[in-house]
Amino acid sequence: MVNVCLFVADGNDEIEFSAPWGVFTRAQIPIDSVYVGENPEKLVTMSRGVQLYAKRSLKEFKSVEEFASHYDVIIIPGGMKGAKTLSTDEFVKKLVTSYWKKSGKVIGMICAGTLAAKTTGLSATEITGHPSVRKDLEESGFRYVPQPVVVENNLITSMGPGTALIWALKLMEQVATKETYDAVYEALSMPEKQIVYATNRD
């Protein structure tokens, strides 16, 4: 069974968190919110003031290997404050590096969450993200592609809240059957099939 980790920290964007949560739960694919921070109660205040309790804490895991045995997909939402927390956390950085190009693993980043590609020094060439972090990404050697969703190998990036559902669906597509994907797509009443920019490199 595929399992999904949706990271969350204070200041993450509500929409970018909710979109993958809604898509994966509709697909009946297990997804956990995993808190990165110091609050022992795992209480998170999102960028627009919504508060929620995360299911798990990253502190529960003692090693990359232990974490990887639980989760096949890791998702990093944006919202600048939360994105900075996630992209600079040493454990998160190790996980991103470990999952990159690893068979059976998928990495999702959106908006300012794509800064994690910069801080981990991924060898990916093409990426998207919020325009506010475009300069950071380009200065790190990435080719910024202003498309709703960009796929390179097992890294799937997206621009922001307005592209979050397309991104979440693309993430889900990687680990779900075609029948499940089509059923969720239809249930969401998406206006039309969306084009995703994709490139795969060895």
C-alpha positions in Angstrom: 0.0 0.0 0.0 1.3 3.4 -1.0 1.6 6.0 1.9 1.9 9.7 1.5 3.6 12.3 3.8 2.3 15.8 3.6 4.7 18.0 5.5 3.3 21.0 7.4 4.8 23.8 9.4 3.6 27.2 10.7 3.0 29.5 7.8 2.3 27.0 5.1 -0.5 27.8 2.6 -3.9 26.4 3.4 -4.8 25.7 -0.2 -1.5 24.0 -1.1 -1.9 21.8 2.0 -5.6 21.0 1.4 -5.4 20.2 -2.3 -3.2 17.1 -2.0 -5.0 16.1 1.2 -8.4 16.2 -0.6 -7.1 14.4 -3.7 -5.4 11.5 -2.0 -8.2 10.9 0.5 -10.7 10.8 -2.4 -8.4 8.2 -4.0 -8.4 6.3 -0.7 -4.6 6.5 -0.6 -3.4 6.9 3.0 -1.9 10.4 3.7 -0.5 11.7 7.0 0.2 15.3 7.9 3.7 15.4 9.4 4.6 18.4 11.5 8.0 20.1 11.3 8.5 22.4 14.3 8.8 22.6 18.1 5.2 22.6 19.3 4.8 19.2 21.2 1.0 19.3 20.5 1.7 19.5 16.7 -0.6 22.5 16.4 0.0 24.4 13.2 -1.1 28.0 12.3 -1.3 28.3 8.6 -0.5 31.4 6.5 -4.0 32.8 6.6 -4.8 31.9 10.2 -6.4 28.4 9.9 -5.2 26.2 12.7 -4.9 22.4 12.6 -3.3 19.6 14.5 -0.9 17.4 12.5 -1.2 13.7 12.8 2.5 13.0 13.3 5.7 14.8 14.0 8.9 14.4 12.0 10.6 14.0 15.4 9.0 10.5 15.7 11.4 9.2 13.0 15.0 8.4 13.9 16.5 7.9 10.5 15.9 8.5 6.8 15.6 4.7 6.4 12.9 4.4 9.0 11.0 7.3 7.4 11.4 5.9 3.8 10.0 2.6 5.0 6.7 4.4 5.9 6.3 6.8 3.0 6.5 6.6 -0.8 5.5 10.2 -1.5 6.7 13.4 0.2 4.9 16.7 -0.3 6.3 20.1 0.5 3.7 22.9 0.4 4.4 26.6 0.1 3.6 29.7 2.0 6.9 31.5 2.6 7.2 31.1 6.3 6.4 27.4 6.2 8.4 26.8 3.1 11.5 28.3 4.8 11.1 26.0 7.7 10.7 22.9 5.6 13.4 23.8 3.1 16.0 24.4 5.8 15.2 21.5 8.1 18.1 19.1 7.9 16.0 16.0 8.1 13.7 17.1 5.4 16.7 18.0 3.2 18.1 14.5 3.7 14.8 13.0 2.8 14.5 15.0 -0.4 18.0 14.0 -1.4 17.3 10.4 -0.6 14.1 10.2 -2.5 15.3 12.0 -5.7 15.4 9.6 -8.6 14.8 6.7 -6.3 12.5 4.1 -7.8 9.1 4.0 -6.2 9.5 7.4 -4.5 7.8 10.7 -5.5 8.6 14.3 -4.4 6.0 17.1 -4.7 6.9 20.8 -4.1 4.8 23.8 -4.8 5.1 27.6 -4.7 7.9 28.6 -2.3 8.2 25.0 -1.2 10.3 24.6 -4.3 13.1 26.3 -2.3 13.8 22.8 -1.0 15.1 21.9 -4.4 17.6 24.7 -4.0 18.7 23.9 -0.4 19.2 20.3 -1.2 21.1 21.0 -4.4 19.0 18.6 -6.5 20.4 17.9 -9.9 17.1 18.5 -11.5 17.3 20.9 -14.5 13.7 22.2 -15.0 11.4 23.4 -12.3 8.6 25.8 -11.5 7.4 27.6 -8.4 6.0 30.9 -7.3 7.4 33.8 -9.3 8.7 35.3 -6.1 11.3 32.5 -5.8 12.1 32.3 -9.5 15.4 34.3 -9.1 16.5 32.0 -6.2 15.9 28.9 -8.4 17.6 30.3 -11.4 20.6 31.4 -9.4 20.9 27.9 -8.2 21.1 26.6 -11.8 17.5 25.5 -12.5 15.7 26.5 -15.6 12.5 28.0 -14.4 9.5 27.0 -16.5 6.4 29.2 -16.0 3.9 26.3 -16.3 1.3 25.1 -13.8 3.0 21.8 -13.2 6.5 20.7 -14.2 7.6 17.0 -14.0 11.2 16.0 -14.1 11.8 12.3 -13.3 10.1 11.9 -9.9 10.1 15.6 -8.9 6.7 17.3 -9.5 6.6 21.1 -9.0 3.9 23.7 -9.3 3.5 27.4 -9.2 1.1 28.2 -6.4 -2.4 28.0 -4.9 -4.1 28.5 -8.2 -2.4 25.4 -9.7 -2.6 23.3 -6.5 -5.4 20.9 -7.7 -3.7 20.2 -11.0 -0.4 19.5 -9.1 -2.1 17.3 -6.5 -3.8 15.2 -9.3 -0.5 14.8 -11.0 1.1 13.5 -7.8 -1.8 11.1 -7.3 -1.5 9.9 -10.8 2.0 8.6 -10.1 0.8 6.1 -7.5 -2.8 5.4 -8.4 -4.5 3.2 -11.0 -5.9 4.9 -14.1 -9.4 4.0 -13.0 -8.8 5.7 -9.6 -7.3 8.8 -11.2 -10.1 9.2 -13.7 -12.7 8.7 -10.9 -11.2 11.4 -8.7 -10.7 13.8 -11.6 -14.4 13.4 -12.5 -15.5 13.8 -8.9 -13.7 17.1 -8.6 -15.6 18.5 -11.7 -12.4 19.7 -13.2 -13.2 21.9 -16.3 -10.9 20.0 -18.8 -7.9 17.8 -18.9 -4.9 19.9 -18.0 -1.6 19.9 -19.9 1.5 19.2 -17.7 5.0 20.1 -18.8 7.1 17.0 -18.4 10.7 16.0 -19.0 12.5 12.9 -17.9 16.3 12.6 -17.6 18.5 9.7 -16.7 
